[in-house]
């Protein structure tokens, strides 16, 4: 017996109708999916977290992460395309900063949720 499914097939039309009314617009779902895909990479998460506290250049971020400047630049290009970071030039140095002001709230919520899952003894997600 599969514990992940109902034992009988009954469609609750009222629940389906409510879910349809509240459903994400497909375009919004695509944008949100891209956002979460960007955040699914630990290296990108570390870059975003570092930029929560201050703007940094590629060289600084590469030194922090212990990876090549090319690798950091590639990740920053993706994050910039998604609108999560922006840059400014100061002479020969290009500094990156976070664009969303409330991304720190997302990090706090994620830490809280992951902490709750860890405390409950749940296995890490694949």
C-alpha positions in Angstrom: 0.0 0.0 0.0 1.3 3.5 -0.9 1.0 5.9 2.0 1.5 8.9 -0.3 -1.9 8.6 -2.1 -5.6 8.4 -1.1 -7.0 4.9 -0.8 -10.0 5.9 -3.0 -10.4 8.4 -5.8 -12.6 11.3 -5.0 -12.1 14.8 -6.6 -13.1 17.6 -4.2 -14.4 20.1 -6.7 -14.6 22.9 -4.2 -10.9 22.5 -3.3 -9.9 22.3 -7.0 -12.0 25.4 -7.8 -10.3 27.4 -5.0 -6.9 26.2 -6.1 -7.6 27.3 -9.6 -8.7 30.7 -8.5 -5.6 31.1 -6.3 -3.1 29.5 -8.8 0.1 31.3 -9.8 0.1 32.9 -13.2 2.3 30.7 -15.5 4.6 33.7 -16.2 4.9 34.4 -12.5 5.6 30.7 -11.8 8.4 30.8 -14.4 10.0 33.9 -12.9 9.8 32.4 -9.4 11.1 29.1 -10.6 14.1 30.9 -12.1 14.7 32.7 -8.8 14.6 29.5 -6.8 16.8 27.7 -9.4 19.4 30.5 -8.9 19.2 30.1 -5.1 19.5 26.3 -5.4 23.3 26.6 -6.1 25.4 26.7 -2.8 28.0 28.9 -4.5 25.4 31.5 -5.6 23.8 31.4 -2.2 27.2 32.2 -0.6 27.7 35.1 -3.1 24.2 36.5 -2.3 24.8 36.1 1.4 28.1 37.9 1.2 26.5 40.8 -0.7 23.8 41.1 2.0 26.4 42.9 4.2 28.4 44.9 1.7 29.2 45.4 -1.9 32.1 43.4 -3.2 34.2 43.0 -6.4 34.8 39.7 -8.2 38.3 39.4 -6.7 36.9 39.7 -3.2 34.2 37.2 -3.8 36.6 34.7 -5.4 39.0 35.0 -2.4 36.0 34.5 0.0 34.7 31.4 -1.8 38.1 29.9 -2.7 37.2 29.7 -6.4 38.5 31.3 -9.6 37.5 34.9 -10.6 36.1 33.4 -13.8 33.8 31.1 -11.8 32.5 34.0 -9.7 32.1 36.2 -12.7 30.0 33.5 -14.4 27.7 33.2 -11.4 27.4 37.0 -11.0 26.4 37.2 -14.7 23.5 34.8 -14.1 22.5 36.6 -10.9 22.6 40.0 -12.7 20.4 38.5 -15.6 17.9 37.5 -13.0 17.9 40.9 -11.4 19.3 39.8 -8.1 22.5 41.8 -8.3 23.7 45.0 -9.9 27.1 46.5 -10.4 28.8 49.9 -10.4 32.3 50.8 -11.6 34.7 52.7 -9.4 37.7 53.4 -11.6 39.0 50.0 -12.6 37.0 48.0 -10.0 33.5 46.7 -10.6 31.5 46.3 -7.4 28.5 44.1 -7.0 25.5 44.7 -4.7 22.2 43.1 -4.0 19.2 44.6 -5.8 16.3 43.3 -3.7 16.3 45.1 -0.4 14.4 42.3 1.3 16.6 39.3 0.3 17.9 39.2 3.9 14.4 38.3 5.0 14.5 35.3 2.7 17.8 34.2 4.1 16.4 34.5 7.6 13.3 32.5 6.7 15.3 29.8 5.0 17.6 29.5 8.0 14.6 29.2 10.3 12.9 26.6 8.1 16.0 24.6 7.7 16.7 24.8 11.4 13.1 23.6 12.1 13.6 20.7 9.7 16.9 19.8 11.3 15.4 19.9 14.8 12.6 17.7 13.7 15.2 15.1 12.5 14.2 15.3 8.9 16.6 14.3 6.3 18.2 16.9 4.0 16.5 17.3 0.7 18.2 15.8 -2.3 
